[in-house]
Amino acid sequence: MVRTIHSQGFAAMRKAVKAGLDKNKGWDLAREVLDGDPVLLALPQGERLTTTRALLDLLSKCLITLSGTSLDEVINLVDHYGIDLDPVFAQPRLERLVAANDAATRRGAISFDDMISGPARFTFPVEQFPVVLIDEAQDLSPAQRAVALASVAPGGMAIFVGDPRQAIFGFAGATCESIREIVEATGADTLPLSVTYRCPTSHVELARNIVPGIEAAPGAKPGILETVQADRVPDLVKQDRKSTRLNSSHVSESRMPSSA
């Protein structure tokens, strides 16, 4: 069986609360909790809308990182994700949003964030399997990791595949230390996947400046490395009516003007 972590968590949530996805849940919570807020009402309409969106963003980050609502935790979230809010202003409002979110969840309203945070927050059981294989493990948020680990049957095996140098989902709650955190949480053995079957030897040599252990596959071609200006990129692109692709024998570096 192949599932996204969201679908795995969603199945658990639907079974527990007997309901489905509510795409408008965030703004419904904002109306319930924030509409009568005197500080927000005193703001100009545009600023009030921007602040409300920021509070809903803070709610989302709180859920998918499985954080609490203490002032220290709010400070960490605001600082880490660059959310434009005063933590002292945000903390009590986040606390009320989380409480309202939990109450709405128990009534059957499930958001995209609830799909992955709900099973851990409410200790709802998820379907379990003897072997669970997770790809791109470097991009797991704490909530996603919790769903993945809860999906392993007692005595089962979890296999996580990932590359800490490719962690790019910080905006979605992933930490830069996801692989290390998985190893610490599970006591996992770590094994290399150092051979690339995509790249020619010249590219591998270049990549070794960053990843010393990478290896080219047996029989890999030499390849070509070339630095090009941005205005030359169209000349290196082969276009036809069925596909547009870069010549696979080149790796091109576009140098954009400093003002771009």
Secondary structure, 3 states (H helix, E strand, C coil): CCCCHHHHHHHHHHHHHCCCECCCHHHHHHHHHHCCCHHHHCCCHHHHHHHHHHHHHHHHHHHHCCCCCCHHHHHHHHHHHCCCCCHHHHHHHHHHHHHHHHHHHHHCCECHHHHHHHHHHCCCCCCCEEEEEECCHHHCCHHHHHHHHHCEEEEEEEEECCCHHHCCCHHHCCCCCHHHHHHHHHCCCCCCCCEECCCCHHHHHHHCCCCCCCEECCCCCCCEEEEEEHHHHHHHEEECCCCEEECCCEEEEEECCCCC
